[in-house]
Amino acid sequence: MNTLVWFRNDLRITDNQSLSLGCREDNVFGVFCLDPNLLEVGKYGFRRIEKYRVKFLLESLQSLQENLKSLNISLLIYLQKPEDVLPSLIEEYNIKKVFLQKEWTRNEVNELRAVKQQCTKEVIFIENYDQFLFHPSDIPYAEAYDIPDIFTTFRKKCEKYGKIRTPIPIPESKSPNNLLLNSTPVLTLSGLGFTSFDPHPHTAFPFKGGETAALERIQEYFWETRKLSFYKRTRNGLLGIDYSSKLSAWLANGSISPRTIYRAIKEYEKKIIKNQDTYWLVFELLWRDYFKYISLKYGHKIFSLGGILNRNYQWENSEAIKLAWIHGTTKEPFVNANMIEMAKTGWMSNRGRQNVASYWAKELRQDWRIGATYFESLLIDYDVHSNWGNWMYNSGVGNDPRDRKFNIKRQAEVYDPAGKYQNLWLQDTLF
């Protein structure tokens, strides 16, 4: 029986439930579709995916294709909508089962529905929740609507009663006869309308995409430099590659799983040191889980103007203010430096993201969804749940019970007291 693994945000061979199940069948191959609509300019004036995310994605696909080849599994990559590709593959190769990662946000749900509607033969779609640290079956809540709206409540209960599964091993290699068809060439930047580029010399994220690079980063950050031992103390940094793990980018497209990272942390704690710093990386993985559960609970409301709280603020939409924020020409140098860094590199620190989001929503009072969409376009580590969850949080329509507003000048004094970060990026203006 021929089986298809539809890769989405699970671009790895380790700890991949869909791939593992697919490999139990007689013949299996993989497919990935890049929807051309993602490259089109949307209603807020941004592409859904800009050059930094595109480059990282293509590197991730190259790595996935190579790793699958080592298992004698082909990967077909298309610049087409899934509904224009999968039904014909299902028909041509008499596919009986399609394995895929479970997604529940708007675009992905519509995508799967469109594929099913175009299928002319009976086929089973088997979805797996494969992007969590705590699998939905292993948390102390019966249904999504039971998830509390306060993170600390969720975290403490999961830490006490939840269970984290052991990562699934890499499947055994298939027979060479499994290669029913040749893998397609990986897409290129130029083929997608982008000019090739090298990472900015000052970028805090000079890394490549893909599972191999993700595992190399763990090896470096954990075992070679042992920076994990100081993670909590450095995570609010602004300069350099090691103030944080940077694993969020590989997590975002599923080049590595949170369970794999968790097991590496536990091994590190056993062999090197267990302290608040090592725990704090697990803490951040829990925040990531939490925003996924919030989007599972509230669905499309995470994209609505009133957020999950249905708050009716008087938001504005000024093109001049938007351009000043994007170009780094506001009255706040700390905001400007962070915005220029993101525009030049596709990266911004966690501290920076909170400040520029708070400034956009709380000071400038602009429609927070515009800011969230701009982040979606540029950030290499864009994750729909974390991005929109954090933007709601910082805009007063999400999960912040205190509805905080950042004092930007005070933040700059605390986290960039000598102005080193601001001086670096403010001299590197966009125009």
C-alpha positions as CSV (number, residue, x, y, z in Angstrom):
1,M,0.0,0.0,0.0
2,N,1.3,3.5,-0.9
3,T,1.3,6.1,1.8
4,L,1.9,9.8,1.8
5,V,3.4,12.0,4.6
6,W,2.3,15.6,4.2
7,F,4.9,17.7,5.8
8,R,3.8,21.1,7.2
9,N,5.4,22.5,10.3
10,D,7.2,19.2,11.2
11,L,10.2,19.3,9.0
12,R,12.2,16.6,10.7
13,I,12.8,12.8,10.9
14,T,13.4,12.6,14.6
15,D,10.3,12.5,16.9
16,N,7.9,12.8,14.0
17,Q,4.7,10.8,14.6
18,S,3.4,11.1,11.1
19,L,6.6,9.9,9.5
20,S,6.9,7.1,12.1
21,L,3.4,5.8,11.3
22,G,3.9,6.3,7.6
23,C,7.0,4.2,7.6
24,R,5.0,1.2,9.0
25,E,3.3,1.0,5.6
26,D,4.7,-0.7,2.5
27,N,5.7,2.3,0.5
28,V,5.9,5.9,1.7
29,F,6.9,9.3,0.3
30,G,6.7,12.9,1.5
31,V,5.3,16.1,0.1
32,F,5.6,19.7,1.0
33,C,3.6,22.6,-0.6
34,L,4.5,26.2,-0.4
35,D,1.3,28.2,-1.2
36,P,2.2,31.0,-3.6
37,N,-0.3,33.2,-1.8
38,L,2.2,33.5,1.0
39,L,4.4,35.5,-1.3
40,E,1.7,38.0,-2.2
41,V,1.2,41.4,-0.4
42,G,-1.7,41.3,2.0
43,K,-4.2,43.9,3.2
44,Y,-1.7,45.5,5.6
45,G,0.9,45.9,3.0
46,F,3.2,43.0,3.8
47,R,3.9,39.6,2.3
48,R,3.0,36.7,4.7
49,I,6.6,35.4,4.4
50,E,9.6,37.6,3.5
51,K,13.1,36.7,2.5
52,Y,14.5,35.8,5.9
53,R,11.8,33.3,6.6
54,V,11.9,32.0,3.0
55,K,15.7,31.4,3.1
56,F,15.4,29.6,6.5
57,L,12.5,27.5,5.1
58,L,14.4,26.5,2.0
59,E,17.4,25.4,4.0
60,S,15.1,23.4,6.3
61,L,13.6,21.7,3.3
62,Q,17.0,20.9,1.9
63,S,18.0,19.3,5.2
64,L,14.7,17.3,5.4
65,Q,15.1,16.0,1.9
66,E,18.6,14.9,2.5
67,N,17.7,13.2,5.8
68,L,14.7,11.5,4.2
69,K,16.9,10.3,1.4
70,S,19.1,8.5,4.0
71,L,15.9,6.5,4.8
72,N,15.2,5.9,1.1
73,I,12.2,8.2,1.2
74,S,11.5,10.8,-1.5
75,L,10.3,14.3,-0.7
76,L,8.4,16.2,-3.4
77,I,8.4,20.0,-3.0
78,Y,5.9,22.2,-4.9
79,L,5.3,25.9,-5.2
80,Q,1.5,25.3,-5.4
81,K,-1.5,25.1,-3.1
82,P,-1.9,21.7,-1.5
83,E,-5.3,21.3,-3.0
84,D,-3.7,21.6,-6.4
85,V,-1.1,18.9,-5.7
86,L,-2.2,16.3,-3.2
87,P,-5.4,15.1,-4.8
88,S,-3.6,14.2,-8.0
89,L,-0.8,12.5,-6.2
90,I,-3.4,10.5,-4.2
91,E,-5.1,9.5,-7.4
92,E,-1.9,8.7,-9.4
93,Y,-0.2,6.6,-6.7
94,N,-3.3,5.1,-5.3
95,I,-2.7,6.5,-1.9
96,K,-4.8,5.0,0.9
97,K,-3.5,7.0,3.9
98,V,-2.1,10.5,4.3
99,F,-0.3,11.3,7.6
100,L,0.1,14.9,8.7
101,Q,0.6,17.1,11.7
102,K,-2.6,18.4,13.3
103,E,-3.1,22.1,12.8
104,W,-6.1,24.1,13.9
105,T,-5.5,27.7,13.0
106,R,-7.6,29.3,10.2
107,N,-5.4,29.0,7.1
108,E,-4.3,25.5,7.8
109,V,-7.9,24.3,8.5
110,N,-9.1,25.8,5.3
111,E,-6.1,24.2,3.5
112,L,-7.0,20.7,4.7
113,R,-10.6,21.2,3.9
114,A,-9.8,22.2,0.4
115,V,-7.6,19.2,-0.2
116,K,-10.3,16.8,1.1
117,Q,-12.9,18.4,-1.2
118,Q,-10.7,17.9,-4.2
119,C,-10.1,14.2,-3.6
120,T,-12.1,12.0,-5.9
121,K,-11.2,8.7,-4.2
122,E,-11.5,7.5,-0.7
123,V,-8.5,8.3,1.4
124,I,-7.9,8.4,5.2
125,F,-6.2,11.5,6.6
126,I,-4.5,10.7,9.9
127,E,-3.6,13.8,11.9
128,N,-1.2,13.9,14.9
129,Y,-0.8,16.5,17.6
130,D,3.0,16.6,17.3
131,Q,4.1,20.1,18.2
132,F,3.6,20.2,21.9
133,L,5.9,19.6,24.9
134,F,2.8,18.3,26.8
135,H,0.6,16.3,24.3
136,P,-3.1,17.2,24.6
137,S,-3.8,13.7,25.9
138,D,-1.3,14.1,28.7
139,I,-2.3,17.4,30.3
140,P,-4.6,17.6,33.4
141,Y,-7.5,19.2,31.4
142,A,-10.2,17.3,29.8
143,E,-11.0,19.7,26.9
144,A,-9.4,22.8,25.3
145,Y,-12.0,25.0,26.9
146,D,-10.8,24.0,30.3
147,I,-7.4,25.6,29.7
148,P,-7.1,28.5,32.3
149,D,-6.6,32.0,31.0
150,I,-3.6,32.5,33.4
151,F,-0.3,31.0,32.4
152,T,0.9,30.4,35.9
153,T,-2.1,28.2,36.7
154,F,-1.6,26.2,33.6
155,R,2.1,25.8,34.2
156,K,1.9,24.7,37.8
157,K,-0.8,22.1,37.1
158,C,1.1,20.7,34.1
159,E,4.3,20.5,36.0
160,K,2.6,18.6,38.8
161,Y,0.2,16.3,36.9
162,G,1.3,16.4,33.3
163,K,3.5,13.9,31.4
164,I,6.1,14.5,28.8
165,R,6.5,11.7,26.3
166,T,9.8,10.2,25.2
167,P,10.8,11.4,21.7
168,I,10.1,8.9,18.9
169,P,13.2,7.5,17.3
170,I,14.2,8.0,13.7
171,P,12.4,5.3,11.6
172,E,14.3,2.4,10.2
173,S,15.4,2.9,6.6
174,K,13.0,1.7,4.0
175,S,14.0,-0.6,1.2
176,P,15.7,1.1,-1.8
177,N,12.6,-0.1,-3.7
178,N,10.6,2.4,-1.7
179,L,11.8,5.2,-3.9
180,L,8.8,5.2,-6.1
181,L,9.7,8.5,-7.7
182,N,12.5,10.9,-7.6
183,S,12.6,13.8,-5.2
184,T,11.9,17.2,-6.8
185,P,14.6,20.0,-6.7
186,V,14.4,22.2,-3.7
187,L,13.0,25.7,-4.5
188,T,15.4,28.6,-4.7
189,L,15.3,32.2,-3.5
190,S,15.7,33.4,-7.1
191,G,13.0,31.1,-8.3
192,L,10.7,32.7,-5.7
193,G,11.5,36.2,-6.7
194,F,14.1,37.0,-4.1
195,T,17.8,38.0,-4.4
196,S,20.3,35.8,-2.7
197,F,21.8,37.4,0.4
198,D,24.3,36.7,3.2
199,P,23.4,37.1,6.9
200,H,24.0,40.7,8.2
201,P,27.4,40.9,9.9
202,H,25.8,42.0,13.2
203,T,22.9,39.5,13.2
204,A,22.2,37.6,16.4
205,F,20.9,34.8,14.3
206,P,23.5,33.7,11.7
207,F,22.3,30.1,11.7
208,K,20.9,27.9,8.9
209,G,17.6,26.1,8.8
210,G,17.0,22.4,9.1
211,E,17.1,19.5,11.5
212,T,20.9,19.0,11.2
213,A,21.6,22.7,12.1
214,A,19.1,22.5,15.0
215,L,20.9,19.5,16.5
216,E,24.3,21.3,16.0
217,R,23.0,24.3,17.9
218,I,22.0,22.1,20.8
219,Q,25.5,20.5,20.7
220,E,27.1,24.0,20.7
221,Y,24.8,25.8,23.2
222,F,24.5,22.9,25.7
223,W,27.7,20.9,25.5
224,E,30.5,22.9,23.9
225,T,30.0,26.4,25.4
226,R,27.6,25.3,28.3
227,K,25.7,28.5,27.9
228,L,22.6,26.7,29.0
229,S,24.0,27.0,32.6
230,F,23.5,30.7,32.4
231,Y,20.3,30.9,30.2
232,K,18.0,32.7,32.7
233,R,20.7,35.3,33.5
234,T,21.4,36.1,29.8
235,R,18.0,35.6,28.1
236,N,17.1,39.3,28.2
237,G,20.2,40.2,26.3
238,L,20.3,42.1,23.1
239,L,23.7,41.5,21.4
240,G,25.4,38.3,20.2
241,I,24.4,34.8,19.3
242,D,24.5,33.2,22.8
243,Y,22.3,35.4,25.1
244,S,19.5,32.9,24.3
245,S,19.3,29.4,22.8
246,K,17.8,30.7,19.5
247,L,16.0,27.3,19.2
248,S,12.7,29.0,18.6
249,A,13.4,29.3,14.9
250,W,13.8,25.5,14.4
251,L,10.9,24.9,16.7
252,A,8.7,27.2,14.6
253,N,8.9,25.0,11.4
254,G,9.3,21.8,13.3
255,S,12.9,21.1,12.4
256,I,13.2,20.0,16.0
257,S,10.6,19.0,18.6
258,P,10.2,20.5,22.1
259,R,10.4,16.9,23.4
260,T,13.8,16.5,21.9
261,I,15.0,19.8,23.5
262,Y,13.5,18.7,26.8
263,R,15.3,15.4,26.8
264,A,18.6,17.2,26.0
265,I,18.0,19.6,29.0
266,K,17.4,16.6,31.3
267,E,20.6,15.0,30.1
268,Y,22.5,18.2,30.6
269,E,21.0,18.5,34.2
270,K,22.1,15.0,34.9
271,K,25.7,15.3,33.5
272,I,26.6,19.0,34.0
273,I,24.3,21.0,36.3
274,K,20.7,21.5,37.2
275,N,19.8,25.0,38.2
276,Q,17.3,27.8,37.6
277,D,18.8,28.5,34.2
278,T,18.2,25.0,32.9
279,Y,14.7,25.0,34.3
280,W,14.0,28.3,32.6
281,L,14.4,26.9,29.2
282,V,11.8,24.3,30.0
283,F,9.7,27.2,31.4
284,E,9.9,28.9,28.0
285,L,8.9,25.7,26.3
286,L,5.8,25.7,28.5
287,W,5.0,29.3,27.4
288,R,5.2,28.1,23.9
289,D,2.8,25.2,24.7
290,Y,0.4,27.6,26.5
291,F,-0.1,29.9,23.5
292,K,-0.8,26.8,21.4
293,Y,-3.5,25.7,23.9
294,I,-4.9,29.2,24.0
295,S,-5.3,29.2,20.2
296,L,-6.8,25.7,20.4
297,K,-9.3,27.0,23.0
298,Y,-10.3,30.3,21.3
299,G,-9.8,29.4,17.6
300,H,-10.1,32.3,15.2
301,K,-10.6,34.9,18.0
302,I,-6.8,35.2,18.4
303,F,-6.9,37.1,15.1
304,S,-9.8,39.3,16.0
305,L,-9.4,43.0,16.9
306,G,-10.8,42.5,20.4
307,G,-8.7,39.4,21.0
308,I,-9.8,36.7,23.3
309,L,-11.1,39.3,25.8
310,N,-13.4,41.0,23.3
311,R,-12.1,44.4,24.4
312,N,-13.3,47.4,22.4
313,Y,-10.4,49.8,22.3
314,Q,-10.3,52.7,19.9
315,W,-7.5,51.5,17.6
316,E,-6.1,53.7,14.9
317,N,-4.5,53.0,11.6
318,S,-2.1,55.7,10.4
319,E,0.1,55.0,7.4
320,A,2.6,57.6,8.5
321,I,2.9,56.1,12.0
322,K,3.2,52.6,10.6
323,L,6.1,53.7,8.3
324,A,7.9,55.5,11.2
325,W,7.6,52.3,13.3
326,I,8.7,50.0,10.5
327,H,11.6,52.2,9.4
328,G,12.9,52.9,12.9
329,T,12.2,56.7,12.9
330,T,9.9,57.0,16.0
331,K,10.8,59.3,18.9
332,E,12.1,56.2,20.9
333,P,15.7,55.2,20.0
334,F,15.3,51.8,21.7
335,V,12.3,51.0,19.6
336,N,14.0,52.2,16.5
337,A,17.1,50.1,17.1
338,N,15.0,46.9,17.5
339,M,12.9,47.6,14.4
340,I,16.0,48.2,12.3
341,E,17.6,45.0,13.6
342,M,14.5,43.0,12.6
343,A,14.3,44.7,9.1
344,K,18.0,44.0,8.5
345,T,18.3,40.5,10.0
346,G,14.8,38.9,10.4
347,W,15.6,38.6,14.2
348,M,14.8,40.5,17.3
349,S,15.3,39.6,21.0
350,N,12.5,38.7,23.3
351,R,13.0,41.9,25.3
352,G,12.9,43.9,22.1
353,R,9.7,42.3,20.9
354,Q,7.9,43.1,24.0
355,N,8.9,46.7,23.9
356,V,8.2,47.5,20.3
357,A,4.8,45.7,20.5
358,S,3.8,47.6,23.7
359,Y,4.9,50.8,22.1
360,W,2.9,50.1,18.9
361,A,-0.3,49.2,20.8
362,K,-0.1,51.1,24.1
363,E,1.7,54.3,23.0
364,L,0.8,54.7,19.4
365,R,-2.6,53.0,19.8
366,Q,-2.4,51.4,16.4
367,D,-4.3,48.3,15.3
368,W,-2.2,45.6,17.0
369,R,-3.0,43.1,14.1
370,I,-0.9,45.2,11.8
371,G,2.1,44.8,14.1
372,A,1.5,41.1,14.4
373,T,1.3,40.7,10.6
374,Y,4.6,42.6,10.2
375,F,6.3,40.3,12.6
376,E,4.8,37.3,10.8
377,S,6.4,38.6,7.5
378,L,9.9,39.1,8.8
379,L,10.7,37.0,11.9
380,I,12.7,33.8,11.1
381,D,11.1,32.1,14.2
382,Y,7.5,33.1,13.4
383,D,5.1,30.7,15.0
384,V,1.4,31.5,14.5
385,H,0.4,30.7,18.1
386,S,3.3,32.4,19.9
387,N,3.2,35.5,17.7
388,W,-0.5,36.2,17.9
389,G,-0.6,35.1,21.5
390,N,2.2,37.5,22.5
391,W,0.8,40.3,20.5
392,M,-2.6,40.0,22.2
393,Y,-0.8,39.8,25.5
394,N,1.2,43.0,24.9
395,S,-1.8,44.8,23.4
396,G,-4.2,44.3,26.4
397,V,-6.6,41.9,24.6
398,G,-5.0,38.6,25.7
399,N,-3.6,36.7,28.6
400,D,-1.9,39.5,30.6
401,P,-4.0,39.9,33.8
402,R,-2.2,43.1,34.7
403,D,-2.5,44.7,31.2
404,R,1.1,46.1,31.5
405,K,2.5,48.9,29.6
406,F,6.3,49.1,29.1
407,N,8.2,52.3,30.1
408,I,10.5,52.3,27.0
409,K,13.1,54.7,28.3
410,R,13.4,52.8,31.5
411,Q,13.7,49.5,29.6
412,A,16.5,50.9,27.6
413,E,18.3,52.1,30.7
414,V,18.0,48.7,32.3
415,Y,18.8,46.4,29.3
416,D,21.1,48.7,27.3
417,P,22.6,51.0,29.9
418,A,25.7,52.0,27.9
419,G,23.6,52.3,24.7
420,K,25.8,49.7,22.9
421,Y,22.9,48.0,21.3
422,Q,21.2,51.2,20.2
423,N,24.4,52.6,18.8
424,L,25.1,49.5,16.8
425,W,21.7,49.5,15.0
426,L,20.9,53.2,14.8
427,Q,24.0,53.8,12.8
428,D,22.8,51.1,10.4
429,T,19.7,53.0,9.2
430,L,17.3,51.5,6.7
431,F,17.3,54.3,4.2
